[in-house]
Amino acid sequence: MKPGEVAIVGAAESDRLGVIPDMSDLQLNIDASIRALKDAGLTAGDIDGVASTGAYPGEIAHTLGIRPRWVDTTSVGGCSYFLHLRHAAAAIVSGMATTVLISHGQSGRSGVGSSPFSFSASGPLGQFEAPYGVAGFATMFTVPVLRFMKEKGISHEQLASVAVAQRKWAALNPRAFKREPITVDDVLESKMIAYPFHILECCLVTDGGGAIVVTSTERAADLGARPVYILGSGESSEHTIVSQMSDFTSSRAFRDAGAMAFAEAGLTPSDIDHLMVYDAFAHVPLYGLEDLGFVGPGESGAFVAEGHTSPGGRLPMNTNGGGLSYTHTGMYGMFALQESIRQVRGEAAAQVPGVEVGFVHGVGGMFSNAGSFIFANRRP
């Protein structure tokens, strides 16, 4: 795909985020999808491709009256929607679809219409990790973060500074679930969940949804929408369980997906005005900063602690508040994409001045999968 061949023409989140006990997963998908279609100036009849996780593409298409000729049900954790967007762009360029709706809706907190999460007893996790005390994602992510902190010289205070920096952004965002200011001491004094993670270094648990409409640049020009152009993208997968990472201090999937996006766009980290890195836990943005090339090995902790990613910093990152303070329904990737699109459009709640090019990066599982995008407000 050539840079700028495909554009996002609609993007919207569900009307409410946070605690929504009266809406199911499907209802959240539909709410967000209707809003994204309205944002694009399109109707369901204009859509010929649908993407979401699990069974939802069929349910969304049936509910909205869409007759898709292209469907994607890729489900690789929180970055699934990154891969949907990349696959949709390829489908549009190849002629398999003209306009694709990508939707997410998850009652992660209220559990309305959601299936209970469980590990497959016959899978690698069920056989080789769960029997040894795995009790949720926090307990699995401790394996790499402790090695990362030891080898990179990252202190507990620097890890806590990630949550503090993102809360500063959330304080500027009326839709953020958590907006009260916090300090490094507040983080380190909060409840311990699984060493070294305190509760303020762990993602929120919320309800919500989001959707994106994507089409060719040529069609975008006829819609009168506010297009966000895709300059580059990448996706990768490394392993199935965290104990099998090739290097606990660096994600190969992160490096590969990011390198693909930069190569396709013909850009480098110095060209990026705004950054979103999926933050299910406080250490993930530190890996992102290093593996994507924004800072050198071992420099990420000090970079965040010194305020470079905070409001007024030279690399604004996770400006909606992230999964730590904005929202996290279980699969956060859609919301990272939404904020990157808003920033490039110039309409974010905590808008960074002069954003023309944004980089957004997602993770799925325990560093198992990754997706990267570079967006721009102008076609190259």
C-alpha positions, 0 to 999 in steps of 0.5 A: 500500500502506498502512503495516503492511498487509504483514509479514515473518514469516520471515527467515534466512541460510544456516547458514554464510557465508564460504567454502563450497566444498561448496554450490552457488548452488541449495543455498545458496538452499534452505538459507536458504529452509528456515530462513526457512520454519522461522522463520515456522512455515510449510511449503513448502505454505503458499507460493504466491509465489516470488521470486529472480534469474534461473532460481532461482524455478523451481528453488527451487519445484521443489526445495521442492515449491512450486506458485507462482501468482506469480513474480518474477525481477527482476534489477537487481544487488545490490538485486534482493531489495529490489524482490522484497520490494516487488513481493511486498507489492504482490502480497499486497495485490492478492490475487495471492499470500498468502505469498511466499518471497524467496530468495538464494544465491550461491557468490560466492567458491567459484564452485560452480554459478555462471556466470562474470560477463561484460559484454554486448558489445552493451550500453552498458557493452560498447560505451562503457565496457569498451573504455576500460579497465574492469576490474571494479566498482572501476574503474567506481565510481572515476568518481563517488567522485573527483568526490564527494570533490572537490566535497564536500570528503571526505578519504581519511581520512574515506573510510577511516573508513567501513571502520573504523566497520563493522569495529567492528560486525563485531568484535561479530558472531561470523558476520562474515567479518572481525573484526580491528580496523583503523585509518584508517592500516591502510586507507590502507596496504592494497593499492591496487585502483583509485584511490582505493580500497584493498582495505579499502575494497572489499567482501568476496568470499564465499559465502552465502544468505538468505531472507525470508517475507512475508504479510499482517498479518492472516495474520501474526497467526495464525502466532505469528511475530515480524512485522516490519511494512513501513511504506514502500518505494520503488524507482527506476532512473536509468541503465545505465552509470556515465558517464551518471549525471546527477550524479556527486555524488548518486544520483537513484535513491537520492533517489527510492527513499528519498523514496518510502519516507518518503512512504509511511510518513509519516516523516522521517529523524529517526524512524529508529532504525537504518540499513542502507546497501548498502556494496559500496565505502566511498563508497556509505554516504556517498552514502546518508547524504546522498541519503536526508537523514540529513545535509546535502550534504558532511557525510557524511565528517565524520559517520562519522569522528566516530563517529556511525555506530559502536557508541554513535553516534547513528545506528547504521549497517551494524551487521552489519559490512556488505559490507566486513566481514560478507559480500558474495556479489556481491549483498549486498542480502539481507544488509542486509535480514536485519540490518535485520529482526534489529535491529527484532526485537531479536535482532541479534548487535550489537543496538542498544538501543531499535530500533523503526523501521529504514531499509534501502537497497540499490543495484544496479549503478553507482548504476543502481538502488535500493530502500528500506524502512522496517520497524517492530516495531509496526503503526501 
